[in-house]
Amino acid sequence: MYQKAVAEGGLAVVTGAASGVGLAAALRFAEAGLGVLLADLPGDHLDAAVEEVRKIAGPNVTVLAVPTDVSDKVQVEHLADIAFQTGQVAVLMNNAGISVPSGTWENFDAWTRMLDVNFFGVLRGVQSFTQRMIDAGRPAVIINTGSKQGITTPPGNPGYNVTKAAVKVLSEQLAHELREAGAPISVHLFVPGFTYTGMIASWLPEKPASAWTSDQTVDYFIDRMSNGEFYILCPDNDVDSVRDKRRAEWAIGDIIENRPPLSRWHPDYKEAFAEFEKTGKS
């Protein structure tokens, strides 16, 4: 559906567009000939991102900054109003996200902050745009940015994992409902690998060899989206697609085999997981 959406022209709306994969995606959408609305918190980063995208876009292509806090329903609805007043929406990319430390029995405020941005921010985007996109009756795509931490749910930041697991489920339900409705809108779950973004650069000044750049990750995603894939788990320089699939298979195996939760990190299953990850056999 992505190729059809691009062929008809229109706008790409990207939240979290001031840096990282959001900015990389905005640049790719502009290169494809779409107008771009970049939504992020107001400030120098958003202004600079808009100027960068304008250099790529043609002289008659719309590129606008729309300062938006996705944790505010009114602001997301305002973003939708501006988008549909400006043109037809070909791409909606609900990408804005944050990560702050959390624990299962502490840091309640961290949980609410991440849920409000990472999950409810996506839900606000879906609910503010989808019906209008359906009514437009044109090919379009909705992209929701998830995380491998929402699939294999590793220990370390349970609040973040929960928000991204919720995005996965929301995206699956949205894809099903749009398919049942016969709408010409495809949904795609964008799952970056280890990607060197501004969030990581704030505590790691040099890109690790194992990380991909935002451009690499977005290029991989767009290629797979163009092939119609829904679950798009992006590799990096350390974890390839085979390893991703085995880790996901092991995670669901905890339920099927009734192993202890997160058995991948359980000492009794350490050797079995290592063998499974290497050979696919436990």
Accessible surface in RSA format (square Angstrom, percent):
REM  Atomic radii and reference values for relative SASA: ProtOr
REM  Chains: A
REM  Algorithm: Lee & Richards
REM  Probe-radius: 1.40
REM  Slices: 20
REM RES _ NUM      All-atoms   Total-Side   Main-Chain    Non-polar    All polar
REM                ABS   REL    ABS   REL    ABS   REL    ABS   REL    ABS   REL
RES MET A   1    68.54  35.5  39.65  26.2  28.89  68.8  39.58  33.7  28.96  38.4
RES TYR A   2     9.86   4.6   9.74   5.5   0.12   0.3   7.35   5.5   2.51   3.1
RES GLN A   3   107.89  60.3 103.40  75.6   4.49  10.7  46.69  99.4  61.20  46.4
RES LYS A   4   130.02  63.4 126.38  77.5   3.64   8.7  76.81  69.1  53.21  56.7
RES ALA A   5     0.00   0.0   0.00   0.0   0.00   0.0   0.00   0.0   0.00   0.0
RES VAL A   6    28.72  18.9  20.66  18.7   8.06  19.4  20.66  18.0   8.06  21.9
RES ALA A   7    89.47  82.3  46.97  72.5  42.50  96.7  58.75  82.7  30.72  81.4
RES GLU A   8   105.77  60.7  71.43  54.0  34.34  81.8  32.40  62.7  73.38  59.9
RES GLY A   9    20.68  25.5   0.00   N/A  20.68  25.5  20.68  56.7   0.00   0.0
RES GLY A  10    29.07  35.8   0.00   N/A  29.07  35.8  14.38  39.5  14.69  32.9
RES LEU A  11     8.00   4.5   8.00   5.7   0.00   0.0   8.00   5.6   0.00   0.0
RES ALA A  12     0.00   0.0   0.00   0.0   0.00   0.0   0.00   0.0   0.00   0.0
RES VAL A  13     0.00   0.0   0.00   0.0   0.00   0.0   0.00   0.0   0.00   0.0
RES VAL A  14     0.00   0.0   0.00   0.0   0.00   0.0   0.00   0.0   0.00   0.0
RES THR A  15     7.37   5.2   7.37   7.5   0.00   0.0   5.35   7.2   2.03   3.1
RES GLY A  16    13.82  17.0   0.00   N/A  13.82  17.0   8.78  24.1   5.05  11.3
RES ALA A  17     0.00   0.0   0.00   0.0   0.00   0.0   0.00   0.0   0.00   0.0
RES ALA A  18    12.11  11.1   6.31   9.7   5.80  13.2   6.31   8.9   5.80  15.4
RES SER A  19    57.89  48.9  53.21  71.0   4.68  10.8  23.96  51.0  33.93  47.5
RES GLY A  20    18.74  23.1   0.00   N/A  18.74  23.1   8.42  23.1  10.32  23.1
RES VAL A  21    15.18  10.0  14.10  12.8   1.07   2.6  14.10  12.3   1.07   2.9
RES GLY A  22     0.00   0.0   0.00   N/A   0.00   0.0   0.00   0.0   0.00   0.0
RES LEU A  23    26.56  14.8  26.56  19.0   0.00   0.0  26.56  18.7   0.00   0.0
RES ALA A  24     3.84   3.5   2.19   3.4   1.65   3.7   3.33   4.7   0.50   1.3
RES ALA A  25     1.71   1.6   1.71   2.6   0.00   0.0   1.71   2.4   0.00   0.0
RES ALA A  26     0.00   0.0   0.00   0.0   0.00   0.0   0.00   0.0   0.00   0.0
RES LEU A  27    19.69  11.0  19.69  14.1   0.00   0.0  19.69  13.8   0.00   0.0
RES ARG A  28    54.77  23.0  50.97  26.0   3.80   9.1  17.29  23.6  37.48  22.7
RES PHE A  29     0.82   0.4   0.82   0.5   0.00   0.0   0.82   0.5   0.00   0.0
RES ALA A  30     4.65   4.3   0.00   0.0   4.65  10.6   0.00   0.0   4.65  12.3
RES GLU A  31    98.80  56.7  63.23  47.8  35.57  84.7  32.68  63.2  66.12  54.0
RES ALA A  32    43.46  40.0  14.70  22.7  28.76  65.4  27.38  38.6  16.08  42.6
RES GLY A  33    48.03  59.2   0.00   N/A  48.03  59.2  27.93  76.7  20.10  45.0
RES LEU A  34     0.41   0.2   0.41   0.3   0.00   0.0   0.41   0.3   0.00   0.0
RES GLY A  35     5.42   6.7   0.00   N/A   5.42   6.7   2.45   6.7   2.97   6.7
RES VAL A  36     0.00   0.0   0.00   0.0   0.00   0.0   0.00   0.0   0.00   0.0
RES LEU A  37     0.00   0.0   0.00   0.0   0.00   0.0   0.00   0.0   0.00   0.0
RES LEU A  38     0.00   0.0   0.00   0.0   0.00   0.0   0.00   0.0   0.00   0.0
RES ALA A  39     0.29   0.3   0.05   0.1   0.25   0.6   0.23   0.3   0.07   0.2
RES ASP A  40    30.74  21.5  27.39  27.3   3.35   7.9   3.50   8.2  27.24  27.2
RES LEU A  41   106.11  59.1 100.64  72.0   5.47  13.7 100.64  70.7   5.47  14.7
RES PRO A  42    96.01  70.0  73.97  67.4  22.04  80.1  74.77  61.7  21.24 132.0
RES GLY A  43    37.53  46.3   0.00   N/A  37.53  46.3  32.51  89.2   5.02  11.2
RES ASP A  44   123.01  86.2 114.39 113.9   8.62  20.4  35.95  84.6  87.06  86.8
RES HIS A  45   143.15  78.2 140.03  97.3   3.12   8.0  92.03  94.8  51.12  59.5
RES LEU A  46     1.99   1.1   1.40   1.0   0.59   1.5   1.40   1.0   0.59   1.6
RES ASP A  47    83.20  58.3  79.58  79.2   3.61   8.5  29.25  68.8  53.94  53.8
RES ALA A  48    63.33  58.2  51.72  79.8  11.61  26.4  58.76  82.7   4.58  12.1
RES ALA A  49     2.04   1.9   0.12   0.2   1.92   4.4   1.53   2.1   0.52   1.4
RES VAL A  50     5.02   3.3   5.02   4.5   0.00   0.0   5.02   4.4   0.00   0.0
RES GLU A  51    89.42  51.3  89.06  67.4   0.36   0.8  40.74  78.8  48.68  39.7
RES GLU A  52    77.10  44.3  74.83  56.6   2.26   5.4  26.73  51.7  50.36  41.1
RES VAL A  53     0.00   0.0   0.00   0.0   0.00   0.0   0.00   0.0   0.00   0.0
RES ARG A  54   110.74  46.5  96.61  49.2  14.14  33.7  36.80  50.3  73.94  44.8
RES LYS A  55   173.47  84.6 136.86  84.0  36.61  87.2  88.83  80.0  84.64  90.2
RES ILE A  56    76.57  43.6  52.55  39.2  24.02  57.9  54.75  39.4  21.82  59.2
RES ALA A  57    11.63  10.7   1.06   1.6  10.57  24.0   1.23   1.7  10.39  27.5
RES GLY A  58    33.53  41.3   0.00   N/A  33.53  41.3  23.00  63.1  10.53  23.6
RES PRO A  59   139.85 101.9  97.76  89.1  42.09 153.0 111.33  91.9  28.52 177.2
RES ASN A  60   147.94 102.0 112.09 108.3  35.85  86.3  39.20  94.3 108.74 105.1
RES VAL A  61    44.63  29.4  26.90  24.4  17.73  42.7  30.83  26.8  13.80  37.4
RES THR A  62    51.07  36.3  40.81  41.4  10.26  24.4  16.46  22.1  34.60  52.3
RES VAL A  63     7.14   4.7   1.13   1.0   6.01  14.5   1.13   1.0   6.01  16.3
RES LEU A  64    64.50  35.9  64.50  46.1   0.00   0.0  64.50  45.3   0.00   0.0
RES ALA A  65    38.73  35.6  17.26  26.6  21.46  48.8  17.26  24.3  21.46  56.9
RES VAL A  66     5.77   3.8   4.92   4.5   0.85   2.0   5.77   5.0   0.00   0.0
RES PRO A  67    71.84  52.4  59.32  54.1  12.52  45.5  59.80  49.4  12.04  74.8
RES THR A  68     3.72   2.6   0.47   0.5   3.24   7.7   0.07   0.1   3.64   5.5
RES ASP A  69    46.25  32.4  45.54  45.3   0.71   1.7   6.03  14.2  40.22  40.1
RES VAL A  70    11.70   7.7  10.10   9.1   1.59   3.8  10.10   8.8   1.59   4.3
RES SER A  71    33.51  28.3  21.16  28.2  12.35  28.4   5.20  11.1  28.31  39.7
RES ASP A  72    50.42  35.3  45.66  45.4   4.76  11.3  13.25  31.2  37.17  37.1
RES LYS A  73   121.26  59.2 117.21  71.9   4.05   9.7  85.92  77.3  35.34  37.6
RES VAL A  74   110.07  72.4 109.05  98.7   1.02   2.5 109.08  94.8   0.99   2.7
RES GLN A  75    65.19  36.5  63.16  46.2   2.03   4.8  23.06  49.1  42.13  32.0
RES VAL A  76     2.18   1.4   2.18   2.0   0.00   0.0   2.18   1.9   0.00   0.0
RES GLU A  77    60.72  34.9  60.72  45.9   0.00   0.0  19.48  37.7  41.25  33.7
RES HIS A  78    96.59  52.8  94.20  65.5   2.39   6.1  62.03  63.9  34.56  40.2
RES LEU A  79     0.66   0.4   0.66   0.5   0.00   0.0   0.66   0.5   0.00   0.0
RES ALA A  80     0.00   0.0   0.00   0.0   0.00   0.0   0.00   0.0   0.00   0.0
RES ASP A  81    52.42  36.7  51.61  51.4   0.81   1.9   8.46  19.9  43.96  43.8
RES ILE A  82    40.20  22.9  39.98  29.8   0.23   0.5  40.19  28.9   0.01   0.0
RES ALA A  83     0.00   0.0   0.00   0.0   0.00   0.0   0.00   0.0   0.00   0.0
RES PHE A  84    45.85  22.9  23.51  14.6  22.35  58.1  24.02  14.6  21.83  62.5
RES GLN A  85   149.34  83.5 110.05  80.4  39.29  93.5  50.27 107.0  99.07  75.1
RES THR A  86    55.28  39.3  20.66  20.9  34.62  82.5  19.43  26.1  35.85  54.2
RES GLY A  87    27.66  34.1   0.00   N/A  27.66  34.1  26.84  73.7   0.81   1.8
RES GLN A  88    90.09  50.4  86.98  63.6   3.11   7.4  34.04  72.4  56.05  42.5
RES VAL A  89     2.86   1.9   0.05   0.0   2.81   6.8   0.05   0.0   2.81   7.6
RES ALA A  90     0.00   0.0   0.00   0.0   0.00   0.0   0.00   0.0   0.00   0.0
RES VAL A  91     0.00   0.0   0.00   0.0   0.00   0.0   0.00   0.0   0.00   0.0
RES LEU A  92     0.24   0.1   0.24   0.2   0.00   0.0   0.24   0.2   0.00   0.0
RES MET A  93     1.61   0.8   1.61   1.1   0.00   0.0   1.31   1.1   0.30   0.4
RES ASN A  94     3.42   2.4   2.65   2.6   0.76   1.8   1.95   4.7   1.47   1.4
RES ASN A  95    15.93  11.0   9.06   8.8   6.87  16.5   0.59   1.4  15.34  14.8
RES ALA A  96    18.76  17.2  13.85  21.4   4.90  11.2  15.34  21.6   3.42   9.1
RES GLY A  97    30.11  37.1   0.00   N/A  30.11  37.1   8.09  22.2  22.02  49.3
RES ILE A  98    48.55  27.6  47.35  35.3   1.20   2.9  48.00  34.6   0.55   1.5
RES SER A  99    50.14  42.4  26.83  35.8  23.32  53.7   9.43  20.1  40.72  57.0
RES VAL A 100    25.27  16.6  24.07  21.8   1.20   2.9  25.27  22.0   0.00   0.0
RES PRO A 101   108.34  79.0 100.72  91.8   7.62  27.7 105.43  87.0   2.91  18.1
RES SER A 102    12.28  10.4   0.00   0.0  12.28  28.3   0.43   0.9  11.86  16.6
RES GLY A 103    12.45  15.4   0.00   N/A  12.45  15.4  12.45  34.2   0.00   0.0
RES THR A 104    97.32  69.2  65.68  66.6  31.65  75.4  57.78  77.6  39.55  59.8
RES TRP A 105   226.53  90.9 194.22  94.0  32.31  75.9 181.79  96.9  44.74  72.6
RES GLU A 106   103.08  59.2  89.51  67.7  13.57  32.3  29.52  57.1  73.56  60.1
RES ASN A 107    71.89  49.6  52.72  50.9  19.17  46.2  15.67  37.7  56.22  54.3
RES PHE A 108   151.26  75.7 145.04  89.8   6.21  16.2 146.74  89.0   4.52  12.9
RES ASP A 109   106.16  74.4 104.70 104.2   1.45   3.4  31.01  73.0  75.14  74.9
RES ALA A 110    11.99  11.0   8.92  13.8   3.06   7.0   9.89  13.9   2.09   5.5
RES TRP A 111    46.91  18.8  46.61  22.6   0.30   0.7  45.52  24.3   1.39   2.3
RES THR A 112    56.57  40.2  51.92  52.6   4.64  11.1  42.86  57.6  13.70  20.7
RES ARG A 113   132.57  55.7 127.28  64.9   5.29  12.6  50.79  69.4  81.78  49.6
RES MET A 114     0.00   0.0   0.00   0.0   0.00   0.0   0.00   0.0   0.00   0.0
RES LEU A 115    46.87  26.1  46.87  33.5   0.00   0.0  46.87  32.9   0.00   0.0
RES ASP A 116    48.10  33.7  47.72  47.5   0.38   0.9  11.37  26.8  36.73  36.6
RES VAL A 117    23.07  15.2  23.00  20.8   0.07   0.2  23.00  20.0   0.07   0.2
RES ASN A 118     0.18   0.1   0.00   0.0   0.18   0.4   0.00   0.0   0.18   0.2
RES PHE A 119    35.09  17.6  35.09  21.7   0.00   0.0  35.09  21.3   0.00   0.0
RES PHE A 120    84.56  42.3  84.56  52.4   0.00   0.0  84.56  51.3   0.00   0.0
RES GLY A 121     4.63   5.7   0.00   N/A   4.63   5.7   1.81   5.0   2.83   6.3
RES VAL A 122     3.93   2.6   3.27   3.0   0.66   1.6   3.57   3.1   0.36   1.0
RES LEU A 123    41.31  23.0  41.31  29.6   0.00   0.0  41.31  29.0   0.00   0.0
RES ARG A 124    44.04  18.5  39.66  20.2   4.38  10.4  13.69  18.7  30.35  18.4
RES GLY A 125     2.62   3.2   0.00   N/A   2.62   3.2   2.62   7.2   0.00   0.0
RES VAL A 126    10.22   6.7  10.21   9.2   0.00   0.0  10.21   8.9   0.00   0.0
RES GLN A 127   130.19  72.8  99.76  72.9  30.43  72.5  30.19  64.3 100.00  75.8
RES SER A 128    16.31  13.8   3.93   5.2  12.37  28.5   7.74  16.5   8.56  12.0
RES PHE A 129     0.71   0.4   0.70   0.4   0.01   0.0   0.71   0.4   0.00   0.0
RES THR A 130    13.91   9.9  13.91  14.1   0.00   0.0  13.91  18.7   0.00   0.0
RES GLN A 131   106.92  59.8 104.29  76.2   2.63   6.3  53.06 112.9  53.86  40.8
RES ARG A 132    87.86  36.9  83.01  42.3   4.86  11.6  40.30  55.1  47.57  28.8
RES MET A 133     2.60   1.3   0.55   0.4   2.05   4.9   2.19   1.9   0.41   0.5
RES ILE A 134    54.96  31.3  47.11  35.1   7.85  18.9  47.11  33.9   7.85  21.3
RES ASP A 135   104.34  73.1  69.08  68.8  35.26  83.4  33.68  79.3  70.66  70.5
RES ALA A 136    42.07  38.7   5.54   8.5  36.53  83.1  17.23  24.3  24.83  65.8
RES GLY A 137    53.31  65.7   0.00   N/A  53.31  65.7  23.63  64.8  29.69  66.5
RES ARG A 138    19.54   8.2  17.70   9.0   1.84   4.4  14.63  20.0   4.92   3.0
RES PRO A 139    20.00  14.6  20.00  18.2   0.00   0.0  20.00  16.5   0.00   0.0
RES ALA A 140     0.61   0.6   0.61   0.9   0.00   0.0   0.61   0.9   0.00   0.0
RES VAL A 141     0.00   0.0   0.00   0.0   0.00   0.0   0.00   0.0   0.00   0.0
RES ILE A 142     0.00   0.0   0.00   0.0   0.00   0.0   0.00   0.0   0.00   0.0
RES ILE A 143     0.00   0.0   0.00   0.0   0.00   0.0   0.00   0.0   0.00   0.0
RES ASN A 144     0.00   0.0   0.00   0.0   0.00   0.0   0.00   0.0   0.00   0.0
RES THR A 145    10.54   7.5   9.91  10.0   0.63   1.5   9.91  13.3   0.63   1.0
RES GLY A 146     3.84   4.7   0.00   N/A   3.84   4.7   0.96   2.6   2.88   6.4
RES SER A 147    16.09  13.6  12.71  17.0   3.39   7.8   4.12   8.8  11.97  16.8
RES LYS A 148    38.65  18.9  37.75  23.2   0.91   2.2  36.89  33.2   1.76   1.9
RES GLN A 149    60.32  33.7  60.19  44.0   0.12   0.3  13.41  28.5  46.91  35.6
RES GLY A 150     4.67   5.8   0.00   N/A   4.67   5.8   0.00   0.0   4.67  10.5
RES ILE A 151    38.95  22.2  20.84  15.5  18.10  43.6  22.65  16.3  16.29  44.2
RES THR A 152    17.02  12.1  14.67  14.9   2.34   5.6   8.43  11.3   8.59  13.0
RES THR A 153    46.99  33.4  45.54  46.2   1.45   3.4  31.18  41.9  15.81  23.9
RES PRO A 154    29.22  21.3  28.61  26.1   0.61   2.2  28.61  23.6   0.61   3.8
RES PRO A 155    76.82  56.0  50.36  45.9  26.45  96.2  58.19  48.0  18.62 115.7
RES GLY A 156    67.82  83.6   0.00   N/A  67.82  83.6  38.09 104.5  29.72  66.6
RES ASN A 157    21.77  15.0  20.37  19.7   1.40   3.4  11.98  28.8   9.79   9.5
RES PRO A 158    31.16  22.7  28.54  26.0   2.62   9.5  31.14  25.7   0.02   0.1
RES GLY A 159     0.20   0.2   0.00   N/A   0.20   0.2   0.06   0.2   0.14   0.3
RES TYR A 160    35.09  16.4  35.09  20.0   0.00   0.0   9.22   6.9  25.88  31.9
RES ASN A 161     8.22   5.7   8.16   7.9   0.06   0.1   3.76   9.0   4.46   4.3
RES VAL A 162    68.34  45.0  65.34  59.2   3.00   7.2  67.44  58.6   0.90   2.4
RES THR A 163     0.01   0.0   0.01   0.0   0.00   0.0   0.01   0.0   0.00   0.0
RES LYS A 164     8.06   3.9   7.09   4.3   0.97   2.3   1.39   1.3   6.67   7.1
RES ALA A 165    30.32  27.9  29.99  46.3   0.33   0.8  30.20  42.5   0.13   0.3
RES ALA A 166    27.59  25.4  18.87  29.1   8.72  19.8  25.75  36.3   1.84   4.9
RES VAL A 167     0.00   0.0   0.00   0.0   0.00   0.0   0.00   0.0   0.00   0.0
RES LYS A 168    55.69  27.2  55.69  34.2   0.00   0.0  26.70  24.0  29.00  30.9
RES VAL A 169    75.86  49.9  75.86  68.7   0.00   0.0  75.86  65.9   0.00   0.0
RES LEU A 170    29.72  16.6  25.55  18.3   4.17  10.5  29.35  20.6   0.38   1.0
RES SER A 171     0.00   0.0   0.00   0.0   0.00   0.0   0.00   0.0   0.00   0.0
RES GLU A 172    44.10  25.3  36.08  27.3   8.02  19.1  20.18  39.0  23.92  19.5
RES GLN A 173    97.49  54.5  97.21  71.0   0.28   0.7  25.25  53.7  72.25  54.8
RES LEU A 174    15.11   8.4  11.95   8.6   3.15   7.9  14.80  10.4   0.31   0.8
RES ALA A 175    20.44  18.8  15.25  23.5   5.19  11.8  17.04  24.0   3.40   9.0
RES HIS A 176    82.81  45.3  82.49  57.3   0.32   0.8  54.14  55.8  28.67  33.4
RES GLU A 177   108.99  62.6 103.19  78.1   5.80  13.8  32.84  63.5  76.15  62.2
RES LEU A 178     5.73   3.2   5.38   3.8   0.35   0.9   5.70   4.0   0.03   0.1
RES ARG A 179   158.76  66.7 137.34  70.0  21.41  51.0  74.71 102.1  84.04  50.9
RES GLU A 180   125.45  72.0  91.28  69.1  34.17  81.4  27.32  52.8  98.14  80.1
RES ALA A 181    73.21  67.3  31.18  48.1  42.03  95.6  43.43  61.2  29.78  78.9
RES GLY A 182    63.90  78.8   0.00   N/A  63.90  78.8  35.09  96.3  28.81  64.5
RES ALA A 183    17.20  15.8   0.44   0.7  16.76  38.1   4.89   6.9  12.31  32.6
RES PRO A 184    42.84  31.2  37.84  34.5   5.01  18.2  42.84  35.4   0.00   0.0
RES ILE A 185     9.66   5.5   0.00   0.0   9.66  23.3   0.12   0.1   9.54  25.9
RES SER A 186    27.17  23.0  21.10  28.2   6.07  14.0  27.17  57.9   0.00   0.0
RES VAL A 187     7.99   5.3   0.36   0.3   7.63  18.4   0.36   0.3   7.63  20.7
RES HIS A 188     2.19   1.2   2.19   1.5   0.00   0.0   2.19   2.3   0.00   0.0
RES LEU A 189     1.53   0.9   1.53   1.1   0.00   0.0   1.53   1.1   0.00   0.0
RES PHE A 190     0.46   0.2   0.46   0.3   0.00   0.0   0.46   0.3   0.00   0.0
RES VAL A 191     0.46   0.3   0.46   0.4   0.00   0.0   0.46   0.4   0.00   0.0
RES PRO A 192    23.13  16.9  16.54  15.1   6.59  23.9  16.54  13.7   6.59  40.9
RES GLY A 193    13.46  16.6   0.00   N/A  13.46  16.6   3.98  10.9   9.48  21.2
RES PHE A 194    70.20  35.1  59.95  37.1  10.25  26.7  66.74  40.5   3.46   9.9
RES THR A 195     7.59   5.4   4.05   4.1   3.54   8.4   3.87   5.2   3.72   5.6
RES TYR A 196    43.04  20.1  33.52  19.1   9.53  24.8  32.48  24.4  10.57  13.0
RES THR A 197    30.06  21.4  25.47  25.8   4.60  11.0  24.35  32.7   5.71   8.6
RES GLY A 198    41.11  50.7   0.00   N/A  41.11  50.7  28.54  78.3  12.58  28.2
RES MET A 199   100.74  52.2  85.35  56.5  15.39  36.6  74.59  63.4  26.15  34.6
RES ILE A 200    26.78  15.2  26.78  20.0   0.00   0.0  26.78  19.3   0.00   0.0
RES ALA A 201    39.91  36.7  28.08  43.3  11.83  26.9  28.37  40.0  11.54  30.6
RES SER A 202    94.82  80.1  50.07  66.8  44.75 103.1  49.54 105.5  45.28  63.4
RES TRP A 203   166.70  66.9 140.10  67.8  26.60  62.4 135.64  72.3  31.06  50.4
RES LEU A 204    52.63  29.3  52.63  37.7   0.00   0.0  52.63  37.0   0.00   0.0
RES PRO A 205   115.70  84.3  90.55  82.5  25.15  91.4  93.96  77.6  21.74 135.1
RES GLU A 206   143.09  82.1 134.34 101.6   8.74  20.8  51.24  99.1  91.85  75.0
RES LYS A 207    83.45  40.7  57.66  35.4  25.80  61.4  47.42  42.7  36.04  38.4
RES PRO A 208    33.88  24.7  22.91  20.9  10.97  39.9  33.88  28.0   0.00   0.0
RES ALA A 209    91.19  83.8  69.12 106.7  22.07  50.2  77.64 109.3  13.55  35.9
RES SER A 210    36.88  31.2  32.05  42.8   4.83  11.1  24.06  51.2  12.81  18.0
RES ALA A 211     0.00   0.0   0.00   0.0   0.00   0.0   0.00   0.0   0.00   0.0
RES TRP A 212    36.13  14.5  36.13  17.5   0.00   0.0  32.66  17.4   3.47   5.6
RES THR A 213    52.58  37.4  51.90  52.6   0.68   1.6  49.31  66.2   3.28   5.0
RES SER A 214    15.83  13.4  13.62  18.2   2.21   5.1  11.83  25.2   4.00   5.6
RES ASP A 215    65.63  46.0  64.83  64.5   0.79   1.9  13.81  32.5  51.81  51.7
RES GLN A 216    78.20  43.7  71.02  51.9   7.18  17.1  32.49  69.2  45.71  34.7
RES THR A 217     0.17   0.1   0.17   0.2   0.00   0.0   0.00   0.0   0.17   0.3
RES VAL A 218     1.01   0.7   1.01   0.9   0.00   0.0   1.01   0.9   0.00   0.0
RES ASP A 219    63.65  44.6  55.16  54.9   8.49  20.1  28.36  66.8  35.29  35.2
RES TYR A 220    39.72  18.5  33.07  18.8   6.65  17.3  28.94  21.7  10.78  13.3
RES PHE A 221     2.97   1.5   2.97   1.8   0.00   0.0   2.97   1.8   0.00   0.0
RES ILE A 222    26.19  14.9  26.19  19.5   0.00   0.0  26.19  18.9   0.00   0.0
RES ASP A 223    72.43  50.7  66.72  66.4   5.72  13.5  22.55  53.1  49.88  49.7
RES ARG A 224    68.34  28.7  68.34  34.8   0.00   0.0   3.87   5.3  64.47  39.1
RES MET A 225     0.00   0.0   0.00   0.0   0.00   0.0   0.00   0.0   0.00   0.0
RES SER A 226    33.19  28.0  13.93  18.6  19.26  44.4  11.17  23.8  22.02  30.8
RES ASN A 227   105.29  72.6  70.40  68.0  34.89  84.0  21.04  50.6  84.25  81.4
RES GLY A 228    51.23  63.2   0.00   N/A  51.23  63.2  22.27  61.1  28.96  64.9
RES GLU A 229    69.48  39.9  63.11  47.7   6.37  15.2  32.78  63.4  36.70  30.0
RES PHE A 230    38.99  19.5  33.03  20.5   5.96  15.5  33.42  20.3   5.57  15.9
RES TYR A 231   113.71  53.1  98.23  55.9  15.47  40.3  75.01  56.4  38.69  47.7
RES ILE A 232     1.89   1.1   0.41   0.3   1.48   3.6   1.89   1.4   0.00   0.0
RES LEU A 233    37.85  21.1  29.72  21.3   8.14  20.5  29.72  20.9   8.14  21.9
RES CYS A 234     0.00   0.0   0.00   0.0   0.00   0.0   0.00   0.0   0.00   0.0
RES PRO A 235    14.89  10.9  14.70  13.4   0.19   0.7  14.70  12.1   0.19   1.2
RES ASP A 236    15.89  11.1   4.96   4.9  10.92  25.8   0.02   0.0  15.87  15.8
RES ASN A 237    88.06  60.7  49.63  48.0  38.43  92.5  19.69  47.4  68.37  66.1
RES ASP A 238    85.83  60.1  65.81  65.5  20.02  47.4  12.12  28.5  73.71  73.5
RES VAL A 239    13.43   8.8  13.43  12.2   0.00   0.0  13.43  11.7   0.00   0.0
RES ASP A 240    81.65  57.2  79.31  78.9   2.35   5.6  35.76  84.2  45.89  45.8
RES SER A 241    36.96  31.2  34.78  46.4   2.18   5.0  28.78  61.3   8.18  11.5
RES VAL A 242    81.23  53.5  80.15  72.6   1.08   2.6  80.99  70.4   0.25   0.7
RES ARG A 243    78.09  32.8  77.11  39.3   0.99   2.4   6.20   8.5  71.89  43.6
RES ASP A 244     6.73   4.7   4.62   4.6   2.12   5.0   1.87   4.4   4.86   4.8
RES LYS A 245   147.31  71.9 141.22  86.6   6.08  14.5  88.70  79.8  58.60  62.4
RES ARG A 246    59.15  24.8  59.15  30.2   0.00   0.0   7.13   9.7  52.02  31.5
RES ARG A 247    50.68  21.3  49.52  25.2   1.16   2.8   5.47   7.5  45.21  27.4
RES ALA A 248    29.84  27.4  24.92  38.5   4.92  11.2  25.21  35.5   4.62  12.2
RES GLU A 249   100.69  57.8  93.88  71.0   6.81  16.2  33.50  64.8  67.18  54.9
RES TRP A 250     8.05   3.2   6.15   3.0   1.90   4.5   8.05   4.3   0.00   0.0
RES ALA A 251    27.57  25.4  17.02  26.3  10.55  24.0  20.26  28.5   7.31  19.4
RES ILE A 252    91.30  52.0  88.59  66.0   2.71   6.5  90.67  65.3   0.63   1.7
RES GLY A 253     9.40  11.6   0.00   N/A   9.40  11.6   9.40  25.8   0.00   0.0
RES ASP A 254    18.21  12.8  15.28  15.2   2.93   6.9   9.34  22.0   8.87   8.8
RES ILE A 255   131.19  74.7 113.40  84.5  17.78  42.9 118.90  85.6  12.29  33.3
RES ILE A 256   127.88  72.8  95.89  71.4  31.99  77.1 102.52  73.8  25.37  68.8
RES GLU A 257   113.21  65.0  89.25  67.5  23.96  57.1  21.17  40.9  92.04  75.1
RES ASN A 258   134.48  92.7 113.51 109.7  20.97  50.5  23.44  56.4 111.04 107.3
RES ARG A 259    36.56  15.4  25.54  13.0  11.02  26.2  12.41  17.0  24.15  14.6
RES PRO A 260    43.13  31.4  35.95  32.8   7.18  26.1  42.52  35.1   0.61   3.8
RES PRO A 261   116.99  85.3 101.25  92.3  15.75  57.2 106.68  88.1  10.31  64.1
RES LEU A 262    64.55  35.9  59.87  42.8   4.68  11.8  60.32  42.4   4.23  11.4
RES SER A 263     0.00   0.0   0.00   0.0   0.00   0.0   0.00   0.0   0.00   0.0
RES ARG A 264    43.28  18.2  33.90  17.3   9.38  22.3   7.14   9.8  36.15  21.9
RES TRP A 265    98.86  39.7  66.65  32.3  32.21  75.6  52.80  28.2  46.06  74.7
RES HIS A 266    54.61  29.8  50.19  34.9   4.42  11.3  30.74  31.7  23.87  27.8
RES PRO A 267   110.71  80.7  88.44  80.6  22.27  81.0  93.67  77.3  17.04 105.9
RES ASP A 268   116.34  81.5  81.06  80.7  35.27  83.4  22.93  54.0  93.41  93.2
RES TYR A 269    59.98  28.0  59.96  34.1   0.02   0.1  29.26  22.0  30.73  37.9
RES LYS A 270   147.47  71.9 145.94  89.5   1.53   3.6  88.94  80.1  58.53  62.3
RES GLU A 271   150.44  86.4 141.99 107.4   8.45  20.1  57.46 111.1  92.98  75.9
RES ALA A 272    38.39  35.3  28.72  44.3   9.68  22.0  36.08  50.8   2.31   6.1
RES PHE A 273    19.35   9.7  19.35  12.0   0.00   0.0  19.35  11.7   0.00   0.0
RES ALA A 274    54.51  50.1  47.58  73.4   6.93  15.8  49.91  70.3   4.60  12.2
RES GLU A 275    75.36  43.3  73.26  55.4   2.10   5.0  31.92  61.7  43.44  35.5
RES PHE A 276    17.59   8.8  17.59  10.9   0.00   0.0  17.59  10.7   0.00   0.0
RES GLU A 277    31.98  18.4  25.78  19.5   6.20  14.8   4.03   7.8  27.96  22.8
RES LYS A 278   150.20  73.3 124.87  76.6  25.33  60.3  80.52  72.5  69.68  74.2
RES THR A 279    55.59  39.5  35.65  36.1  19.93  47.5  40.94  55.0  14.65  22.1
RES GLY A 280    29.76  36.7   0.00   N/A  29.76  36.7   9.45  25.9  20.31  45.5
RES LYS A 281   153.83  75.0 149.59  91.8   4.24  10.1  96.10  86.5  57.73  61.5
RES SER A 282   107.62  90.9  45.11  60.2  62.51 144.0  31.60  67.3  76.02 106.5
END  Absolute sums over single chains surface
CHAIN  1 A    13489.0      10817.8       2671.2       7715.0       5774.0
END  Absolute sums over all chains
TOTAL         13489.0      10817.8       2671.2       7715.0       5774.0
